[in-house]
Amino acid sequence: MPGPEDHPAAERLGRALGGLRQAQETWLEDCFQVCEDDPAFTATFRRWEEQLTIIKLHLHRAETRLLHFVNAAPLGEPATDLPPRGPLRRSELAHLWRTRFEAYFTTHHLDSVYRRLDSVLDHDQEAMSADIITDLTQLAETAQLTSNAIAALDLAADPSGLEEIAFYRVISPWRTHGQAALMDVLRWLAETLREQEEW
């Protein structure tokens, strides 16, 4: 089986996924440390805004690299089925992260409710109440699941399964579960930081 060095598009996609994984794990580790005990929530939110913006950029890069990979010379069908998803299910991850974020917001007396518009272009739409803890939880579980999928990827052994894993285990979960939450959290962080600066 040819290695990834014989397929430059595969190598570039692998590097893009590696960058995404590193960005996600940096944010997840920061979240874990902060939720343990970090009273400086303004500095925390500023870091999260930067880290999540980096994740957003790496996601765009990975999507672009996946498109280039798909348009390159085909590698054929993957030799084996996709590897199993891992020991933790989405619901278990959600529970773990929700518990951490709830404890953090409660300890520091931070209000988690905010107003959200689904579409800023719809003039007749009423703003709805949303919960930032729910959005952060969705973001953290998506980041952890996709990081685990990238970590399980062995490019040196067989790059033919790269397209399947990149799409079904990384890009698709972000599109269906994480992307809306990512945009909402970034917007909430920007507004919260602006409010803190005005004080």
SULKA-V959594 format. One record per backbone hydrogen bond with DSSP energy under -1.0 kcal/mol. CO is the residue of the C=O (numbers start at 0). NH is the residue of the N-H. E is the energy in kcal/mol with one decimal. If there is no record, write none. Layout:
[[CO	NH	E] [CO	NH	E]]
This chain:
[[2	5	-1.6] [3	6	-1.4] [6	10	-2.1] [7	11	-2.5] [8	12	-2.2] [9	13	-2.6] [10	14	-2.1] [11	15	-2.2] [12	16	-2.6] [13	17	-2.1] [14	18	-2.3] [15	19	-2.1] [16	20	-2.7] [17	21	-2.3] [18	22	-2.2] [19	23	-2.7] [20	24	-2.8] [21	25	-2.0] [22	26	-1.9] [23	27	-2.8] [24	28	-2.4] [25	29	-1.9] [26	30	-2.7] [27	31	-2.5] [28	32	-2.5] [29	33	-2.9] [30	34	-2.6] [31	35	-1.0] [32	36	-1.4] [38	40	-2.0] [39	43	-2.0] [40	44	-2.9] [41	45	-2.0] [42	46	-2.2] [43	47	-2.8] [44	48	-2.2] [45	49	-1.8] [46	50	-3.0] [47	51	-3.0] [48	52	-1.7] [49	53	-1.9] [50	54	-2.0] [51	55	-2.4] [52	56	-2.2] [53	57	-2.5] [54	58	-2.4] [55	59	-2.0] [56	60	-2.2] [57	61	-2.7] [58	62	-2.4] [59	63	-2.3] [60	64	-2.6] [61	65	-2.3] [62	66	-2.1] [63	67	-2.2] [64	68	-2.4] [65	69	-2.6] [66	70	-1.9] [88	92	-2.3] [89	93	-2.6] [90	94	-2.0] [91	95	-2.2] [92	96	-2.6] [93	97	-2.7] [94	98	-2.2] [95	99	-1.6] [96	100	-2.8] [97	101	-2.9] [98	102	-1.9] [99	103	-2.1] [100	104	-2.7] [101	105	-2.5] [102	106	-2.6] [103	107	-1.9] [104	109	-2.8] [105	108	-1.3] [111	131	-3.1] [113	129	-3.0] [115	127	-3.0] [121	124	-1.1] [127	115	-3.1] [129	113	-2.4] [130	134	-1.6] [131	135	-2.9] [132	136	-2.4] [133	137	-2.3] [134	138	-2.2] [135	139	-2.7] [136	140	-2.6] [137	141	-1.9] [138	142	-2.5] [139	143	-2.4] [140	144	-2.5] [141	145	-2.4] [142	146	-2.0] [143	147	-2.2] [144	148	-1.8] [145	149	-2.3] [146	150	-2.5] [147	151	-1.5] [149	152	-1.2] [153	157	-1.7] [158	161	-1.5] [160	164	-2.1] [161	165	-3.0] [162	166	-2.4] [163	167	-2.7] [164	168	-1.8] [165	170	-3.0] [166	171	-3.2] [169	173	-1.6] [170	174	-2.6] [171	175	-2.9] [172	176	-2.6] [172	177	-1.3] [173	178	-3.3] [177	181	-2.6] [178	182	-2.2] [179	183	-2.4] [180	184	-2.8] [181	185	-2.3] [182	186	-2.1] [183	187	-2.6] [184	188	-3.0] [185	189	-2.2] [186	190	-2.3] [187	191	-2.8] [188	192	-2.7] [189	193	-2.1] [190	194	-2.3] [191	195	-2.1] [192	196	-2.2] [193	197	-1.6]]
